[in-house]
Amino acid sequence: MNRKKKINEALKKHQKRKNAKLHRSNKPRYISKADRAKYEEPAKAAGMTIEEYMDSLKDAETEQAAAAEAATSEDAAEKADA
């Protein structure tokens, strides 16, 4: 019985860690006072909260990075074909 219990505890512990990584906290991300002051005006002009505005900036940055990466991979493919 003791051996089975140890095995089951180890498996449960492993499963809990996996689940914890999948389900992140719902707590809003911390924004420093300086960043809040910096992004307050553009957020109001866009009609968004500061959090929404910063998320939209982050999304735009990731899209630009993906586009740049795709362009460099296309250039590398063209050079390989030549």
N, CA, C and O atoms as a GROMACS GRO file, in nm:
protein
  328
    1MET      N    1   0.083  -0.120   0.000
    1MET     CA    2   0.000   0.000   0.000
    1MET      C    3   0.087   0.126   0.000
    1MET      O    4   0.056   0.223  -0.068
    2ASN      N    5   0.194   0.123   0.074
    2ASN     CA    6   0.279   0.240   0.084
    2ASN      C    7   0.343   0.274  -0.051
    2ASN      O    8   0.354   0.392  -0.086
    3ARG      N    9   0.384   0.173  -0.125
    3ARG     CA   10   0.444   0.195  -0.255
    3ARG      C   11   0.344   0.258  -0.352
    3ARG      O   12   0.377   0.351  -0.425
    4LYS      N   13   0.221   0.207  -0.351
    4LYS     CA   14   0.117   0.263  -0.437
    4LYS      C   15   0.088   0.408  -0.400
    4LYS      O   16   0.068   0.493  -0.488
    5LYS      N   17   0.085   0.436  -0.272
    5LYS     CA   18   0.056   0.571  -0.226
    5LYS      C   19   0.164   0.668  -0.273
    5LYS      O   20   0.134   0.778  -0.319
    6LYS      N   21   0.290   0.628  -0.262
    6LYS     CA   22   0.399   0.714  -0.305
    6LYS      C   23   0.392   0.742  -0.455
    6LYS      O   24   0.413   0.854  -0.500
    7ILE      N   25   0.363   0.639  -0.531
    7ILE     CA   26   0.353   0.656  -0.676
    7ILE      C   27   0.238   0.750  -0.711
    7ILE      O   28   0.254   0.840  -0.793
    8ASN      N   29   0.123   0.729  -0.648
    8ASN     CA   30   0.006   0.814  -0.675
    8ASN      C   31   0.032   0.959  -0.634
    8ASN      O   32  -0.009   1.051  -0.705
    9GLU      N   33   0.100   0.980  -0.522
    9GLU     CA   34   0.131   1.117  -0.479
    9GLU      C   35   0.224   1.185  -0.578
    9GLU      O   36   0.207   1.303  -0.609
   10ALA      N   37   0.321   1.112  -0.627
   10ALA     CA   38   0.414   1.169  -0.724
   10ALA      C   39   0.341   1.205  -0.853
   10ALA      O   40   0.366   1.311  -0.911
   11LEU      N   41   0.251   1.119  -0.899
   11LEU     CA   42   0.175   1.147  -1.020
   11LEU      C   43   0.081   1.266  -1.002
   11LEU      O   44   0.069   1.350  -1.091
   12LYS      N   45   0.016   1.274  -0.887
   12LYS     CA   46  -0.073   1.386  -0.859
   12LYS      C   47   0.004   1.518  -0.854
   12LYS      O   48  -0.042   1.620  -0.904
   13LYS      N   49   0.122   1.514  -0.792
   13LYS     CA   50   0.206   1.632  -0.782
   13LYS      C   51   0.247   1.682  -0.920
   13LYS      O   52   0.244   1.801  -0.949
   14HIS      N   53   0.285   1.587  -1.004
   14HIS     CA   54   0.324   1.621  -1.141
   14HIS      C   55   0.207   1.682  -1.218
   14HIS      O   56   0.225   1.780  -1.291
   15GLN      N   57   0.089   1.625  -1.203
   15GLN     CA   58  -0.031   1.674  -1.271
   15GLN      C   59  -0.068   1.814  -1.222
   15GLN      O   60  -0.110   1.898  -1.302
   16LYS      N   61  -0.054   1.838  -1.092
   16LYS     CA   62  -0.086   1.971  -1.038
   16LYS      C   63   0.007   2.077  -1.097
   16LYS      O   64  -0.038   2.187  -1.128
   17ARG      N   65   0.133   2.043  -1.112
   17ARG     CA   66   0.228   2.138  -1.171
   17ARG      C   67   0.192   2.169  -1.315
   17ARG      O   68   0.200   2.285  -1.358
   18LYS      N   69   0.153   2.067  -1.391
   18LYS     CA   70   0.112   2.090  -1.530
   18LYS      C   71  -0.010   2.182  -1.536
   18LYS      O   72  -0.014   2.275  -1.616
   19ASN      N   73  -0.108   2.155  -1.451
   19ASN     CA   74  -0.229   2.236  -1.450
   19ASN      C   75  -0.200   2.380  -1.407
   19ASN      O   76  -0.260   2.474  -1.459
   20ALA      N   77  -0.108   2.396  -1.313
   20ALA     CA   78  -0.074   2.530  -1.267
   20ALA      C   79  -0.010   2.611  -1.379
   20ALA      O   80  -0.032   2.732  -1.388
   21LYS      N   81   0.068   2.547  -1.464
   21LYS     CA   82   0.131   2.618  -1.575
   21LYS      C   83   0.029   2.655  -1.681
   21LYS      O   84   0.042   2.758  -1.748
   22LEU      N   85  -0.073   2.572  -1.698
   22LEU     CA   86  -0.175   2.599  -1.799
   22LEU      C   87  -0.267   2.714  -1.759
   22LEU      O   88  -0.308   2.793  -1.844
   23HIS      N   89  -0.299   2.724  -1.632
   23HIS     CA   90  -0.396   2.821  -1.584
   23HIS      C   91  -0.324   2.932  -1.510
   23HIS      O   92  -0.298   2.922  -1.390
   24ARG      N   93  -0.293   3.037  -1.583
   24ARG     CA   94  -0.225   3.152  -1.523
   24ARG      C   95  -0.324   3.233  -1.441
   24ARG      O   96  -0.446   3.217  -1.453
   25SER      N   97  -0.272   3.320  -1.361
   25SER     CA   98  -0.352   3.402  -1.272
   25SER      C   99  -0.438   3.501  -1.352
   25SER      O  100  -0.401   3.544  -1.461
   26ASN      N  101  -0.552   3.535  -1.296
   26ASN     CA  102  -0.639   3.634  -1.358
   26ASN      C  103  -0.605   3.774  -1.309
   26ASN      O  104  -0.670   3.872  -1.348
   27LYS      N  105  -0.504   3.784  -1.225
   27LYS     CA  106  -0.465   3.912  -1.170
   27LYS      C  107  -0.412   4.003  -1.281
   27LYS      O  108  -0.331   3.958  -1.363
   28PRO      N  109  -0.455   4.128  -1.286
   28PRO     CA  110  -0.405   4.217  -1.392
   28PRO      C  111  -0.256   4.244  -1.376
   28PRO      O  112  -0.202   4.246  -1.266
   29ARG      N  113  -0.192   4.265  -1.489
   29ARG     CA  114  -0.049   4.291  -1.491
   29ARG      C  115  -0.020   4.426  -1.426
   29ARG      O  116  -0.096   4.521  -1.445
   30TYR      N  117   0.089   4.436  -1.350
   30TYR     CA  118   0.126   4.560  -1.284
   30TYR      C  119   0.179   4.660  -1.386
   30TYR      O  120   0.262   4.626  -1.471
   31ILE      N  121   0.132   4.783  -1.376
   31ILE     CA  122   0.180   4.891  -1.461
   31ILE      C  123   0.235   4.999  -1.369
   31ILE      O  124   0.164   5.049  -1.281
   32SER      N  125   0.359   5.035  -1.389
   32SER     CA  126   0.422   5.133  -1.300
   32SER      C  127   0.356   5.269  -1.316
   32SER      O  128   0.289   5.297  -1.416
   33LYS      N  129   0.377   5.352  -1.216
   33LYS     CA  130   0.316   5.484  -1.215
   33LYS      C  131   0.365   5.566  -1.334
   33LYS      O  132   0.286   5.639  -1.395
   34ALA      N  133   0.493   5.555  -1.366
   34ALA     CA  134   0.549   5.630  -1.479
   34ALA      C  135   0.486   5.584  -1.611
   34ALA      O  136   0.455   5.666  -1.697
   35ASP      N  137   0.468   5.453  -1.626
   35ASP     CA  138   0.406   5.401  -1.749
   35ASP      C  139   0.260   5.442  -1.758
   35ASP      O  140   0.211   5.473  -1.867
   36ARG      N  141   0.190   5.442  -1.644
   36ARG     CA  142   0.051   5.485  -1.645
   36ARG      C  143   0.039   5.630  -1.691
   36ARG      O  144  -0.048   5.664  -1.770
   37ALA      N  145   0.129   5.715  -1.640
   37ALA     CA  146   0.126   5.856  -1.680
   37ALA      C  147   0.162   5.872  -1.828
   37ALA      O  148   0.105   5.955  -1.898
   38LYS      N  149   0.257   5.790  -1.873
   38LYS     CA  150   0.304   5.797  -2.012
   38LYS      C  151   0.195   5.757  -2.112
   38LYS      O  152   0.182   5.819  -2.217
   39TYR      N  153   0.117   5.654  -2.077
   39TYR     CA  154   0.017   5.601  -2.171
   39TYR      C  155  -0.125   5.649  -2.144
   39TYR      O  156  -0.217   5.606  -2.213
   40GLU      N  157  -0.143   5.736  -2.048
   40GLU     CA  158  -0.277   5.780  -2.013
   40GLU      C  159  -0.342   5.860  -2.126
   40GLU      O  160  -0.456   5.833  -2.163
   41GLU      N  161  -0.271   5.959  -2.180
   41GLU     CA  162  -0.327   6.043  -2.286
   41GLU      C  163  -0.360   5.965  -2.414
   41GLU      O  164  -0.471   5.977  -2.466
   42PRO      N  165  -0.264   5.885  -2.467
   42PRO     CA  166  -0.299   5.810  -2.590
   42PRO      C  167  -0.414   5.710  -2.568
   42PRO      O  168  -0.492   5.684  -2.660
   43ALA      N  169  -0.422   5.656  -2.449
   43ALA     CA  170  -0.531   5.560  -2.421
   43ALA      C  171  -0.665   5.631  -2.419
   43ALA      O  172  -0.763   5.580  -2.472
   44LYS      N  173  -0.668   5.748  -2.358
   44LYS     CA  174  -0.794   5.824  -2.356
   44LYS      C  175  -0.835   5.866  -2.497
   44LYS      O  176  -0.953   5.862  -2.532
   45ALA      N  177  -0.736   5.905  -2.577
   45ALA     CA  178  -0.765   5.946  -2.714
   45ALA      C  179  -0.820   5.829  -2.796
   45ALA      O  180  -0.905   5.847  -2.883
   46ALA      N  181  -0.770   5.709  -2.767
   46ALA     CA  182  -0.817   5.590  -2.839
   46ALA      C  183  -0.946   5.535  -2.778
   46ALA      O  184  -1.007   5.445  -2.835
   47GLY      N  185  -0.987   5.588  -2.664
   47GLY     CA  186  -1.110   5.542  -2.599
   47GLY      C  187  -1.095   5.406  -2.534
   47GLY      O  188  -1.189   5.327  -2.530
   48MET      N  189  -0.975   5.378  -2.482
   48MET     CA  190  -0.946   5.250  -2.418
   48MET      C  191  -0.895   5.274  -2.277
   48MET      O  192  -0.857   5.385  -2.240
   49THR      N  193  -0.894   5.166  -2.200
   49THR     CA  194  -0.826   5.173  -2.072
   49THR      C  195  -0.676   5.159  -2.098
   49THR      O  196  -0.634   5.120  -2.207
   50ILE      N  197  -0.596   5.192  -1.998
   50ILE     CA  198  -0.451   5.185  -2.014
   50ILE      C  199  -0.408   5.042  -2.041
   50ILE      O  200  -0.319   5.019  -2.124
   51GLU      N  201  -0.470   4.945  -1.973
   51GLU     CA  202  -0.435   4.805  -1.993
   51GLU      C  203  -0.464   4.760  -2.136
   51GLU      O  204  -0.383   4.693  -2.199
   52GLU      N  205  -0.582   4.799  -2.186
   52GLU     CA  206  -0.619   4.762  -2.323
   52GLU      C  207  -0.523   4.826  -2.423
   52GLU      O  208  -0.483   4.763  -2.522
   53TYR      N  209  -0.487   4.951  -2.398
   53TYR     CA  210  -0.397   5.023  -2.489
   53TYR      C  211  -0.260   4.956  -2.491
   53TYR      O  212  -0.202   4.936  -2.598
   54MET      N  213  -0.207   4.921  -2.374
   54MET     CA  214  -0.076   4.857  -2.367
   54MET      C  215  -0.080   4.719  -2.433
   54MET      O  216   0.016   4.679  -2.498
   55ASP      N  217  -0.190   4.646  -2.416
   55ASP     CA  218  -0.205   4.516  -2.482
   55ASP      C  219  -0.208   4.533  -2.634
   55ASP      O  220  -0.149   4.452  -2.707
   56SER      N  221  -0.275   4.637  -2.682
   56SER     CA  222  -0.280   4.659  -2.827
   56SER      C  223  -0.141   4.695  -2.880
   56SER      O  224  -0.105   4.655  -2.991
   57LEU      N  225  -0.063   4.769  -2.802
   57LEU     CA  226   0.075   4.800  -2.842
   57LEU      C  227   0.158   4.673  -2.848
   57LEU      O  228   0.237   4.653  -2.941
   58LYS      N  229   0.140   4.587  -2.749
   58LYS     CA  230   0.215   4.461  -2.745
   58LYS      C  231   0.177   4.374  -2.865
   58LYS      O  232   0.264   4.313  -2.927
   59ASP      N  233   0.048   4.367  -2.896
   59ASP     CA  234   0.002   4.289  -3.011
   59ASP      C  235   0.062   4.343  -3.141
   59ASP      O  236   0.102   4.266  -3.229
   60ALA      N  237   0.066   4.475  -3.154
   60ALA     CA  238   0.122   4.537  -3.274
   60ALA      C  239   0.271   4.505  -3.286
   60ALA      O  240   0.321   4.480  -3.396
   61GLU      N  241   0.342   4.506  -3.173
   61GLU     CA  242   0.485   4.474  -3.176
   61GLU      C  243   0.508   4.331  -3.219
   61GLU      O  244   0.600   4.304  -3.296
   62THR      N  245   0.426   4.238  -3.169
   62THR     CA  246   0.444   4.098  -3.207
   62THR      C  247   0.412   4.076  -3.354
   62THR      O  248   0.477   3.996  -3.421
   63GLU      N  249   0.311   4.148  -3.406
   63GLU     CA  250   0.279   4.137  -3.548
   63GLU      C  251   0.392   4.190  -3.634
   63GLU      O  252   0.425   4.132  -3.738
   64GLN      N  253   0.454   4.301  -3.592
   64GLN     CA  254   0.566   4.357  -3.666
   64GLN      C  255   0.685   4.262  -3.663
   64GLN      O  256   0.754   4.244  -3.764
   65ALA      N  257   0.710   4.201  -3.548
   65ALA     CA  258   0.822   4.108  -3.536
   65ALA      C  259   0.798   3.985  -3.624
   65ALA      O  260   0.890   3.935  -3.687
   66ALA      N  261   0.674   3.937  -3.628
   66ALA     CA  262   0.641   3.821  -3.712
   66ALA      C  263   0.657   3.856  -3.859
   66ALA      O  264   0.707   3.775  -3.938
   67ALA      N  265   0.615   3.976  -3.897
   67ALA     CA  266   0.628   4.018  -4.036
   67ALA      C  267   0.775   4.031  -4.075
   67ALA      O  268   0.814   3.993  -4.185
   68ALA      N  269   0.854   4.086  -3.986
   68ALA     CA  270   0.998   4.102  -4.012
   68ALA      C  271   1.064   3.965  -4.024
   68ALA      O  272   1.151   3.944  -4.109
   69GLU      N  273   1.025   3.874  -3.938
   69GLU     CA  274   1.082   3.738  -3.942
   69GLU      C  275   1.043   3.667  -4.071
   69GLU      O  276   1.125   3.597  -4.131
   70ALA      N  277   0.919   3.686  -4.114
   70ALA     CA  278   0.874   3.624  -4.239
   70ALA      C  279   0.950   3.682  -4.358
   70ALA      O  280   0.986   3.610  -4.451
   71ALA      N  281   0.974   3.812  -4.354
   71ALA     CA  282   1.047   3.876  -4.463
   71ALA      C  283   1.191   3.826  -4.470
   71ALA      O  284   1.244   3.803  -4.579
   72THR      N  285   1.253   3.809  -4.354
   72THR     CA  286   1.392   3.761  -4.354
   72THR      C  287   1.398   3.615  -4.399
   72THR      O  288   1.494   3.575  -4.465
   73SER      N  289   1.298   3.536  -4.364
   73SER     CA  290   1.298   3.397  -4.407
   73SER      C  291   1.274   3.387  -4.558
   73SER      O  292   1.330   3.299  -4.624
   74GLU      N  293   1.192   3.477  -4.613
   74GLU     CA  294   1.170   3.479  -4.758
   74GLU      C  295   1.298   3.519  -4.831
   74GLU      O  296   1.332   3.463  -4.935
   75ASP      N  297   1.369   3.618  -4.774
   75ASP     CA  298   1.496   3.662  -4.834
   75ASP      C  299   1.598   3.549  -4.832
   75ASP      O  300   1.672   3.530  -4.929
   76ALA      N  301   1.602   3.476  -4.723
   76ALA     CA  302   1.696   3.364  -4.712
   76ALA      C  303   1.659   3.255  -4.811
   76ALA      O  304   1.748   3.191  -4.868
   77ALA      N  305   1.530   3.232  -4.832
   77ALA     CA  306   1.486   3.129  -4.927
   77ALA      C  307   1.522   3.169  -5.070
   77ALA      O  308   1.561   3.085  -5.151
   78GLU      N  309   1.507   3.298  -5.101
   78GLU     CA  310   1.543   3.346  -5.234
   78GLU      C  311   1.691   3.334  -5.260
   78GLU      O  312   1.733   3.298  -5.370
   79LYS      N  313   1.772   3.364  -5.159
   79LYS     CA  314   1.917   3.352  -5.173
   79LYS      C  315   1.958   3.207  -5.190
   79LYS      O  316   2.053   3.177  -5.263
   80ALA      N  317   1.888   3.118  -5.123
   80ALA     CA  318   1.919   2.975  -5.134
   80ALA      C  319   1.883   2.923  -5.273
   80ALA      O  320   1.952   2.837  -5.327
   81ASP      N  321   1.775   2.975  -5.331
   81ASP     CA  322   1.735   2.933  -5.466
   81ASP      C  323   1.830   2.984  -5.572
   81ASP      O  324   1.848   2.920  -5.675
   82ALA      N  325   1.890   3.100  -5.549
   82ALA     CA  326   1.979   3.161  -5.650
   82ALA      C  327   2.111   3.096  -5.661
   82ALA      O  328   2.194   3.139  -5.741
   0.00000   0.00000   0.00000
